[in-house]
Amino acid sequence: MIIRITDEELLERTGGIVQGMSGSPIIQNGKLIGAVTHVFVNDSTSGYGSHIEWMLQEAGVTLEEIEEKAS
């Protein structure tokens, strides 16, 4: 997925995605939706991320299992 940093504090402190942020959680509307993978070289406020569903699938975890444990 293509992501854009909107957190004003993060933008003020770092200018966006910086080296070492790979794997950082992507939070949208208070929910974990993925992790940062890459930054655009010409725009540090944007980059790529991996969907949480893809990461769970690679780990052999299903959303149904997570929902079941949560209830």
Buried (B, 14 or more C-beta within 10 A) or exposed (E): EEBEBEEEEBEEEBEBBEEEBBEBEBEEEEEEBBBBBBBBEEEBBBBBBBEBEEBBEEEEEEEEEEEEEEE
